[in-house]
Amino acid sequence: MDFFQQSSNFVAGVDFAFYLIFGIGVFFLIGITIVMLFFVRKYRKSKHPVATQIKEKTWVELTWVIIPTILVMFMFYYGYTAFSLQLNAPKDAMVVKTYGKMWQWSFEYPNGKESAELYLPKNKPVKLELTSLDVIHGFSIPSFRIKEDVVPGKANTVWFIPQELGDFQIFCSYYCGLNHSYMGSKVVVEDQADFDKWYADYVPKKKEPEGLVVIKKNGCTGCHSIDGAKGIAPTFKGLFGSTRTLNVGGADKDVVADELYIRRSVFDPSAEVVKGFPNGVMKSYRGVVKNSEIKLITEYLKTLK
């Protein structure tokens, strides 16, 4: 693993703060243990059978308050210094829209190109605008010492400058559901010329049906396939107009997948679950998906025969 590579502009500061705090912790662990063992031996019961009352000493009390305070502020200073550098991205940073959804990452570049992997030029600042399409995720690149929460409805950002060529792993740092462990991608850092070639090699996609756009935007295809493939949720293919056996309150119930069924499934997915599939996986999209978008989804599902 490339954890110890100086792969971004934040590695040195974060590592210094970590080793400083770790070193101070080890020093006091060893020191306090030695002092403890010394006192255990020196003041053991066989040598001091009668307990002696020790009178307080002001200078001792001040020492163990002042010195730890100084050390804590010292550690805080270096920790905050390393953190504060990550708050404000340079104005010339390339902005890449980053989407997290169960269970994959996707990246959209300024020219409209999309990728499942994050391609970047070496020694150029990049700013990632992080958006979650479903639940809370954590965007983490250990080699770059980068981690930021990806929260539904909250616009978080993170920036950095990649400083080494190569591939670097991207992880989701929060448990986000059944296939959380598969939610990985990678950063591919290239020379400027190679990146420019990759960036320019882009043909705009043929316009997709509006209903499919809504489905992808909300991360539905992470669980529901559109080609009949099995997943952790029912496929969309052949859904509309079919008869579904639902589990409602512990009893089976047959319903027809019509417009009303689709609306209920989007706004209250846990009320009626298709038999054979787990409950509680899908969250409600009430307030996220509009009524007009429900109509677009319905019209698209009608085409998936």
Secondary structure as UniProt FT lines:
FT   TURN            3..4
FT   TURN            9..10
FT   HELIX           11..42
FT   TURN            45..47
FT   HELIX           58..84
FT   TURN            85..86
FT   TURN            91..92
FT   STRAND          94..101
FT   TURN            102..103
FT   STRAND          104..108
FT   TURN            110..111
FT   STRAND          114..115
FT   STRAND          118..121
FT   TURN            122..123
FT   STRAND          126..132
FT   STRAND          137..141
FT   HELIX           142..144
FT   STRAND          146..150
FT   TURN            152..153
FT   STRAND          156..160
FT   STRAND          166..172
FT   TURN            178..179
FT   HELIX           180..182
FT   STRAND          185..190
FT   HELIX           192..200
FT   HELIX           210..217
FT   TURN            218..219
FT   HELIX           220..222
FT   TURN            237..238
FT   TURN            240..241
FT   STRAND          243..248
FT   TURN            249..250
FT   STRAND          251..256
FT   HELIX           259..267
FT   TURN            269..271
FT   STRAND          273..274
FT   TURN            275..276
FT   TURN            287..288
FT   HELIX           291..301
FT   TURN            302..303
//
